[in-house]
Amino acid sequence: MSFLLNTKRVKYECSCGQWLPLDSLYFCRSCVKPKCNFCAIDQIDITYCPTCLENVPPGDAKSRRHQCQTCNLCPLCDSNLATNMEGDLYHLRCGTCKWTTRDAELADQAKSAEWPQHLHPYDDLLNSALEQLRLYSSREKIQKDKVKYTNKRRSNLGTLNIDRYNLQGLYNARRRTLLEPLQPMVRGVEPTEDVPELDEGVFTSSFCETKTLGQTMTQLFAMDQPLYPNRTKLAGKRVVRCSDCERPLYKPEYSPTSIKSKIQMLAIEFTPDIRISREVNLAGDQTSYVFLSVCNICITPVQIKMVPLSSEDDKTLVQCETPSIEFTLLNKDDAADINARALTPTEEPSGCCFVFKSRHRVGLRISVNAKPGNADNFLCFQLNYLNKSVATEQEKQNNWISTRVKLSLGSTEA
């Protein structure tokens, strides 16, 4: 039964040509195609703190450098720091490794938040470079607007009174921006031969006091100073959209405490689920049997037609001796008796490939012939199905949806 849960052995072809398991695919009801993460667009919809669950707008999250201003993590073990109060002052304490802010030589504060951080040595230089880039951007925009308006005929402009609409001040501000001199952003670097000597304290200090690589990466500007509390990184919920029609395929709830979703277009809800129910033992140039389980969890019945595929150029594909199979699976109903047989006289199979059939699930036995000496063998099907739950104009015209399925059967036994 463990093979029934292994979904990675059965892969479906995406619209972009990649082969992925069914639980890794979406389904676009507008394009009527399966979609994967490579042919979909991801967008951050909500940013929040995973500790205090505070919703942070995207603009504020960018200004805060995607960090929470009230929650902190231990710099040694990355556990949440608890706030302890003694009198009117606060200090932080880790409940796992017992680290406190007093160990970092930080004095107790009157506020429980806004603990100090190690300063960036080039913070002023980066801010000045950012201001220069903004100035360049504003000048380029002004030049484009100037060319756009000067190319028009003066007869079309008419007689405008600029002071009437109070535009003279805006014009003067733009003119002053163009007249401001730009300072060079590149500074000269002078070589030096004075190399600082290695501190011998590196060899004599205690090993327990030495910072690990992870601690050094989280606080790059600590240098020889003690580690300060790390601010909690913000988490986010993403929206997945189709790259062709830009319709949402997955949209979560707005609340950070909710794990439900508003929109959920998963391929498993629209496509029949095919799995290998038993281990496959392939023998070279002999007839072997592959047992499959086909399940329908859609809200409507599904008509299925499985056509085996073969190729003489690809030696890894096994030869399927079972012809095409057609059957209908009812929708899943938890209240119904799952052991009751749902076969009707019109659905009786002509061959012996059907092992069992109970409402929304059917068992198949496929006869295959594999070539000897293959380390990997695959069985390919052209899966055609008609699902009424896909509410599109094409489905209203009873058009079938087609996709290819590839099953990994393993190696051939000698």
N, C-alpha and C positions, 0 to 999 in steps of 0.2 A: 504493500500500500504506500510505501514511501515514494515510489515512482509516480504515483498519482499526484503528489504534491510538488514534484519537480517540474516547474513550468519553464525552466530554461532549456529543456530538451525539445520543446515545440516552439518554433519561431514563425511569426507572421511577417509578410513583406509590407513595409511602409510605403507611402506614396512617393517617398524620396529614394526608394530602392534598398534601404537598409532592412536587415532581418533582426527583429527584436521579439521578446516574449509578449504575450497578449496583455499582461498586467503592466507593461511599460509603454503602452500606446494609448493615445487619445482617439476620438472619433469626431470629425467635423460633420455635423448634420447638414450644413449648407453645401460643402464640397462633396459630401458622401465619400470621404476617403479617410483612411487611418492616418494619424499624425503622430510623430515622435518628438522628442525634445530637440532634435536637430532641425526639423522643419516647422517649429513653433517659436513664438516670440514670448519671452519672459519679461514681465514688468513688475517692479516692486509696488505693491498697492498700499501696504500698511507697514509702518516701522514702530516698534514698541520695545520696551525694556523687558527682558525675560524674567527679571527678579521682581520688580514692583508693578509690572504690567501697565505701565503708563504709555498711552498713545502719544507719539511724537510726530508732528507734521513733517513732510519731507524737507521743507525749508529750514525748520529748526534743527532737524537732524544733521543737515549739512553744516550749519553754523556750530553745532556742538561736536563736530567731527565724529558723528555716529557713536556717541558715548552718553551714558546716563549720568546726570549731574548729582544724583543722590545715592546711587548704589555703587559699592566698591567690592573688589575681589582681593583675596589675599595674594601678595606677590610671591609667596613660597609654594602654596598648594592650590591656588586658584579657587578656593572656597569662598562663599559669601561671608563678608565681614559683618558682625553684629555691632550695634552701637550701644556702648555702655555709658552711663551717666554717673558722675560723682560730683555732687553739689550742683553747680551751674555749668559745669564743663563736660564735654563729651570726648570720648576716645573710642577707637575701633579695636575689635578683638576677634580673632579667628577661633572658632570652636573646634577646629580639627587639629591644627598644629600649635595653638595657643600663642600665635604671633599677635603683637599689639603695635599700635602706632608709636608707643613709647620706645619700643625696640629700635625704631627708625629715627629716634631723636626728634620726634615731632611733638610739640607741646599740645596739651589739650585745648580744644576750641570751644567757643560759646555756641557755634552752629554745628549741627550734625552732618552737614554737607559741605561741599566746596573745599575738600582737602587739597593741599598743594601738590603740584606735579613738577617734575624736573623740567627746567626751562630748555627750550630749543636754542642752541648757540647761534643758529643762523635764522632765527625767527624774524628779526628786523630786515635782513637782506631779502628774505622771501616775500615779506609784505611789500617792500619797495618794488620788487620785480613784478608783483601782482598789480600794483598801482600803475606801473609803466605799461603793462599789457592792456589794462583797462583804458589808459589814455590813447594808446595806439588804436584800439578798437573804436573808440569814440571818434577819433580823427578819420579813420577809414569810412565810418558811417556818414560823417558829415560830407566827405568828399563825394560819396555816391549820391547823396541827396542833392548836392550842389550841381553835379553833372545832370541829374535827372530833371531839375527845374530849369536849368539854363538852356537845355535843348529845345524847350517849347518856344513857340512863336510869341513874341511880345504882344501881338495884337489879340491873342487869346487870353492874355492875363488881364487886360483891361486896366482901368485906373483903380488901384487899391490904396486905401489909406491904412498904412501899417499901424499907426498909432491908434486907429479906431478899434482894432482887435488886440491891442497890447502885445504885439509881436516884436516890437523893437528891442525889448529887454532880452527875449530869447535869441534874437539875432546877435546882439552884442555879446551874450554869453558864449555862443558858438565861436564868435570871432576871437574872443580872448583865449578860448581853448586852442585854437589854431596857432595863436601867437606865442603860446607858452613853449619855452625851449625844452627839448627832450634831453635828458641826461643819459650818457652811455651806461648800459646795464652790465657790461663786461669789465671786470677789474683785472688789472695786471697781477701776475703771480711772479714773485722773485724767488729764484732757487737759493737754498741755504745749505751750508755744510755742518751746521750745528745739530747733531742728532742727540736727543735726550738719552741718558743712560738708563739701563734696565734696573728697575727697583728690585733690590734683593729681598724685599718683603714678600715677593711672590713665592719664594721657596721656603720661607720660614713661617708664613701664616698658616692658621689651622685650615684643614681641608673642609670642615663643615661650614666655614665662613665664606668659602669660595662660591661665587655665583655660577649657577648652571647656564648652559647655552640657552635654554628656554627663558630663564629669568632675564638674561642679558638682552634677548631679542624683544621682550615685552617693554623694557625700559632701556633704550639704547643710549640715552643721555644721562644715565645715572653715574657712569664712570666709577670712581672710587667712593661715591656717596652711598649711603644705605638705600635700600629699596623702599619706595613709597607705595601706598595702596593703588591698585589698578582700577580704573573705572570700567564698569560693565559695558560691554559692547551691545549695541542695539541689534535686535533681531527683526526680521521682516516676513511678511506674507506676500507671495507673488501671485500674479494673474498670468495665466497661459492663454495666448491668443493664436489663432490660425494665421500662418504667414501669407496665405492667399486672400482670404476674405476678411481677416482681422476680427473675426467673431470670437468671443471668449469660449475657451474650452474648459477652463477651471477658474473659479473665482471663490475665494474663501470668505467666511464671515468677517465682519468688521471688528468684532470683539476679540481681544487677544486671548481670552480664556476659552473661547469656543474652538472646537476642532471640526465643526461642521463646515459645509460649503454651500454657497448660494447656487452655483452652477458647477456641474460635474459631468463632463462628457467623456467618460472612459470607454475604451473600445470593448471591454468585457461586458458592458451593458447593452451592446448592439451587435456583437459578433459572437457566434457559437464558440465555446471553449473546448478545444481538442487537447486531450492529454493521453500519455502512455500509461496504461493501467497495470501492466506487468513488465517484468524484465524481458528484454528481447535477446534470444539466443540465435544468432545467424550462423548458418553453415554454408560453406562455399558450394555453389552449383547445386543447391538443394532447396526445396520449398520450406520456408520458415513462416511462422505466423507472428503477426504484430497485433496486440490487443489494445484497442483504443477506447476512450470514453469521451463522448460528445455530450456537452451540457448546454442548456439554454436557460439563462437567468433573465431574459428579457420579459417585459410585461405583456408581450403579444406572442402568439405562435410564430414559428420560423420554419420556412421551407428550405431544405438544405440539399445540395447536390455536390458530391465530392467526385472529382475526375482525376485519376492518377496521371502524373507526368513522368516522362522518361526522356533521356537524352543519350545518344550514342557517344557524344564527345566527352561527357562527364562520366568517368568510371565510378565515382563515389555514389551515384544514384542507383538504387536497387530497382530491379524490374518487378513491377506490381502485376500480379496475375489476377487480381480481383478487378472486375470492370467497375464502371461508374456506379455510385450508390446514391439513391434518392430516397428521402424520407422527410417526415414532418415532426417537429418537436413542439409540444404544447408549452405554454408559459409556465413559469415556476409558481407554485401555490403551496405555501407552507401548511395551510389548513387541510389540504387534500392528503389522502393516504399515499405515501410515497411508494408503498409496495404494490399498489394496484396497477395492473397492466392496462395500458392505454392503447393497445393495438386495435385497429379497425380492419375489416376485411379488405379495404382498398389499400391499406398500408402493409399488408403481408409481404415480406421480401421474397423474391424469386429464388435467391441463393441461400447459402448457409452462413453468410457473413455476420448476421445479427446474433449476438450472444444473449442480450436482454434488452428490454425497453420498458421504462416506467416513467410516464408522463413527460418530464422535461429532460430526461437523461436516457442515453442509449449506449450500448456496448457493441463494438464492432471487432471482427476478426479478419485481418487483411493478410492475404497470402503474398509473400514476396520471395524473390530469388536474388541473392547477393552474389557478387563475384568474389572469388577467393583472394586472400592476401591484402584486403583493404583494411587500413587502420580505422577509417571513419566511413560510415555508410549513412546515407540520408534517403528519406522517403518524402517525395514532394506531391502535393495535391493542389488542384485548382478548386478552391472553395467558392461555390456560388450559393448565395442565400438571399432570401426575400424576407425582409423584416418590416412589418407594418408600423413599428414604433418610430422609424425614421420618417418624420413628417416633412417630406420634400415633394416637389412637383414630380420628380422622377419616380418616387415611390408610389405616388398616386396613379402613375401609368403602369404599375406592376413591372418596373425594371429591376433586374437582379443586380446585386452587388457582388463583385468578384474580387478575390484576393488569393494570393498563393501562400501555402503553408509548407514549412520544411521541418521534418522530424529527424532528430539525431538518434540512430539506432545502435551506435557503437561499432565495435570491430567485428570482423568475421572470424569465427573459430576455425581452427585447422581441421 
